[in-house]
Amino acid sequence: MEQTFEGILSSLLDGYEKSESKDIDALLKEKNEELGLTEEGKTLIKKASEYIDKFSEKTESLEAAREEGISMKRWLTEDLEKGMKDLSDQEKADIFEGLTIKRDEQLNQNAKEER
């Protein structure tokens, strides 16, 4: 098998799809010798898998909220509140400041592109 990221990822996804246990750690261990994955490669793929799983969970949660008639804005607000419940007021302020800066940068960029 060609040792490219695409080849490795394709092999892992095929193996995961065919696996009954859906245990990414067991799959990585099984495929390690076959694919010659480094520890760094295994870590990156595991992190990518966790990110995809989290994205899938959020998508399902948003879809369920929409079915209940909850707006995306309300869903997002409630989800952010849950995720930040253990943060200090300063940490929350820092996050919102960063989001505001990024939003303003994007708005400025969009305005420049429209000219």
LONUGU-518721 format. One line per field, with one value per residue: x, y, z of N, C-alpha, C in turn; residue number from 1. Coordinates in pm, whole numbers, plus 32768, in hexadecimal, padded with zeros to 4 digits. Each point is the difference from the previous one (the first is absolute). Layout:
! LONUGU-518721
nxx c(X/...)
nyy c(Y/...)
nzz c(Z/...)
caxx c(X/...)
cayy c(Y/...)
cazz c(Z/...)
cxx c(X/...)
cyy c(Y/...)
czz c(Z/...)
i c(NUM/...)
! end
This chain:
! LONUGU-518721
nxx c(8054/7FD5/8074/7F89/7FE9/7FE1/806F/8047/7FCD/800E/8075/801B/7FCD/803E/806E/7FED/7FE1/8064/8037/7FEC/8079/802A/8065/8011/800F/7F9F/7FB9/8029/7FEB/7F8C/7FE7/8035/8008/7F83/7FE5/8043/7F97/802B/8038/804A/8010/8014/804F/8036/8004/802E/804F/801F/800B/8041/8042/800D/801E/804D/8031/8007/8032/804B/801C/800B/8047/803E/800A/8020/8051/8028/8003/803A/8027/8075/8010/8049/7FD4/7F87/8006/8038/7FA6/7FA1/802F/800F/7F8A/7FD6/803B/7FCA/7FAC/806E/7FF1/806B/7FD1/807D/7FFD/7F84/802A/806B/7FAD/7FA7/8068/8034/7F88/7FF4/807E/7FEE/7F8F/803B/8065/7FA5/7FBC/8075/8026/7F88/800A/807F/7FD3/7F9F/806C)
nyy c(7F8A/8065/802C/8028/807C/801A/7FBC/803B/8077/7FE6/7FCA/8069/8054/7FBB/7FFB/8081/8015/7FAB/804C/7F95/800D/8038/7FB3/8083/7FF2/7FA6/8050/8068/7FB7/7FD6/807D/8010/7F7D/7FEF/806F/7FCF/8011/807C/8014/8059/7FA8/7FA1/8055/8028/7F82/7FDE/806C/7FE1/7F83/802C/804E/7F9C/7FB1/8061/8013/7F7D/7FFD/806A/7FC3/7F8C/8041/8041/7F8F/7FC6/8066/7FFB/7F7D/802F/803E/7FD3/8083/8014/807D/7FD4/7FA2/8059/805A/7FA4/7FDB/8080/8019/7F8E/8020/8074/7FA5/7FBA/8059/8045/806B/8002/7F7E/8011/8069/7FB8/7F9B/804B/802F/7F87/7FD4/8068/7FEF/7F7D/8017/8060/7FAB/7FA1/8051/8028/7F82/7FDF/806A/7FDE/7F84/8040/8043)
nzz c(8000/7FB7/8031/7FDA/8026/7F81/7FDF/805F/7FE8/7F7F/801B/804E/7FA6/7FA1/8049/8019/7F7F/7FE6/805C/804A/8036/7F8E/8029/7FFC/8082/8003/7FB3/8047/806B/7FCC/7FDA/8078/800E/7FDB/8045/8067/804E/8004/8075/7FC0/7FA0/805D/803F/7F8E/7FD8/8079/7FFE/7F83/802A/806B/7FAC/7FAA/8068/802F/7F86/7FF6/807B/7FDF/7F8E/803F/805A/7F9F/7FBC/8072/8017/7F83/8012/806E/7F90/8028/8006/7F94/8005/801F/7FA0/7FAF/8027/7FFD/7F89/7FDE/8035/7FC7/7F8F/8026/8031/7FE6/7F9F/801F/803B/8030/8016/8030/8046/801F/8012/803E/8042/800A/8023/8050/8026/8005/8040/8048/8011/8015/804F/8034/8004/802E/8050/8018/8009/8043/8023)
caxx c(7FAC/804A/8008/7FDA/7F98/7F81/8000/7FF4/7F7B/7FA1/800A/7FC6/7F6F/7FCA/8009/7FA1/7F7A/7FED/8013/7F86/8010/800C/8063/806E/8080/801A/8019/8086/8060/7FFA/8033/8085/8066/7FDB/8012/807C/7FE4/8052/7FAF/7FC8/7F94/7F8F/7FC6/7FB9/7F86/7FA3/7FC9/7FA3/7F8A/7FB7/7FC5/7F8F/7F96/7FC5/7FB3/7F89/7FA9/7FC6/7FA2/7F89/7FC0/7FBE/7F8E/7F98/7FCA/7FAC/7F84/7FB3/7FDC/8063/8050/8090/803B/7FE4/804C/808C/800F/7FF8/8074/8072/7FF1/8026/808F/8051/7FCD/806A/8065/7FF3/7FCC/806E/8014/7F90/8016/806D/7FCB/7FA7/8053/803F/7F99/7FDC/806F/7FFA/7F89/801C/8061/7FB9/7FA9/8056/802F/7F8F/7FE6/806A/7FE9/7F8B/8022)
cayy c(8076/807E/803D/808D/8019/7FD2/7F6F/7FD4/8024/7FA8/7F7C/8007/8010/7F7F/7FA6/802C/7FE1/7F70/7FD4/7FF4/8041/8091/802F/803B/7FD6/7F77/8007/8038/7F99/7F99/8033/803A/7FB5/7FFF/8084/803D/8082/802F/802D/8083/7FE7/7FC7/806B/805D/7FC0/7FF3/8085/801E/7FAE/803E/807B/7FD8/7FCF/8074/8049/7FAF/8010/8087/8003/7FB7/8051/8071/7FCB/7FE0/807F/8037/7FB2/802F/808B/8058/8045/7FE5/8061/7FD1/7F85/8024/8044/7F9C/7FA9/804C/800C/7F80/7FEB/8062/800E/7FF6/8066/807C/8070/8033/7FA2/8015/8081/7FEC/7FB5/8056/8067/7FC1/7FEC/8083/802B/7FAF/802A/8083/7FEB/7FC4/8067/805D/7FBC/7FF7/8087/801D/7FAF/8034/807F)
cazz c(8000/7FFA/8085/8001/8064/7FC7/8002/808B/802F/7FBB/803D/8086/7FF5/7FD4/8073/8067/7FCF/8005/8089/8051/8082/7FEC/8061/7FB1/8039/7FD3/7F71/7FEC/8028/7F98/7F81/8011/7FB8/7F72/7FC4/802B/803D/806F/8072/7FDC/7FA0/8049/8054/7FA8/7FCD/8070/801A/7F92/8018/806F/7FCC/7FAB/8059/8045/7F9B/7FE7/8075/7FFC/7F91/802D/8067/7FBD/7FB7/8063/8031/7F95/7FFE/8073/7FE9/803F/7F9B/8004/805D/8089/8013/800E/8081/806C/7FF6/8032/8091/803B/7FEE/8049/8089/8063/7FE7/804D/7FB1/7FAE/7F91/7FA4/7FBE/7FA0/7F8E/7FB2/7FC2/7F8C/7F9A/7FCA/7FAA/7F85/7FB5/7FC5/7F94/7F8F/7FC8/7FB7/7F89/7FA5/7FCC/7F9D/7F8A/7FBA/7FBC)
cxx c(8058/7FFB/7FEB/7F97/7F7B/7FF7/7FEC/7F74/7F97/8000/7FC1/7F68/7FBD/8000/7F9B/7F72/7FE0/8008/7F7B/800A/8002/805E/807A/8088/8025/801F/808B/806B/8009/8043/808F/806A/7FE6/8022/8083/7FED/8063/7FA4/7FBE/7F8B/7F84/7FB9/7FB0/7F7E/7F99/7FC0/7F9C/7F7E/7FAA/7FBA/7F85/7F8C/7FB9/7FA9/7F7D/7F9C/7FBA/7F98/7F7E/7FB3/7FB5/7F85/7F8C/7FBF/7FA4/7F7A/7FA4/7FD7/805E/8056/8094/8043/7FEB/8052/8093/801A/7FFF/8079/807E/7FFA/8027/8097/8057/7FD7/806D/806E/7FE9/7FC8/806C/8018/7F90/8012/806E/7FD0/7FA9/804C/8044/7F9D/7FD9/806C/7FFC/7F88/8019/8064/7FBB/7FA4/8051/8031/7F8E/7FE3/8068/7FE8/7F8A/801F/8036)
cyy c(807C/8044/8097/8011/7FCA/7F67/7FC7/801B/7FA7/7F75/7FFE/800C/7F7F/7F9C/8022/7FDC/7F6B/7FC9/7FFA/8050/8097/803F/8033/7FD6/7F73/7FFE/8036/7F99/7F95/802F/8033/7FB8/8005/8084/8043/808A/8021/8024/8086/7FEF/7FC9/806B/8061/7FC5/7FF0/8087/8027/7FB3/803C/8080/7FE0/7FCF/8074/8051/7FB7/800E/8087/800B/7FBB/8051/8075/7FD1/7FDF/807F/803F/7FB6/8029/8093/8064/803E/7FDF/805D/7FD2/7F83/8021/8044/7F9C/7FA4/8046/800E/7F7E/7FEC/805B/800E/7FFF/8069/807A/806D/8039/7FA7/800F/8082/7FF5/7FB8/805A/8072/7FC9/7FE8/8085/8034/7FB5/8028/8084/7FF6/7FC8/8066/8065/7FC2/7FF7/8088/8024/7FB4/8031/8080/7FEB)
czz c(8000/8088/7FF8/806C/7FCE/8004/808C/8034/7FC0/803D/808B/7FFB/7FD3/8073/806B/7FD8/800C/808E/804A/8081/7FF7/8067/7FB4/8035/7FD1/7F6B/7FE2/8022/7F94/7F7F/8008/7FAF/7F69/7FBC/8023/803C/806F/8074/7FE2/7F9F/8042/8053/7FAB/7FCD/8070/8020/7F95/8014/8070/7FD3/7FAB/8054/8046/7FA0/7FE4/8074/7FFE/7F91/8026/8068/7FC1/7FB3/805E/8035/7F97/7FF9/8072/7FF1/8041/7F93/8010/8065/8091/801F/801A/8086/8073/7FFF/8034/8098/8046/7FFA/8052/8092/806A/7FF0/805A/7FA5/7FA5/7F86/7F98/7FB2/7F96/7F83/7FA9/7FBE/7F82/7F8F/7FBE/7FA1/7F7B/7FAA/7FBA/7F8D/7F84/7FBE/7FAE/7F7D/7F98/7FC0/7F96/7F7F/7FAE/7FB3/7F7A)
i c(1/2/3/4/5/6/7/8/9/10/11/12/13/14/15/16/17/18/19/20/21/22/23/24/25/26/27/28/29/30/31/32/33/34/35/36/37/38/39/40/41/42/43/44/45/46/47/48/49/50/51/52/53/54/55/56/57/58/59/60/61/62/63/64/65/66/67/68/69/70/71/72/73/74/75/76/77/78/79/80/81/82/83/84/85/86/87/88/89/90/91/92/93/94/95/96/97/98/99/100/101/102/103/104/105/106/107/108/109/110/111/112/113/114/115)
! end
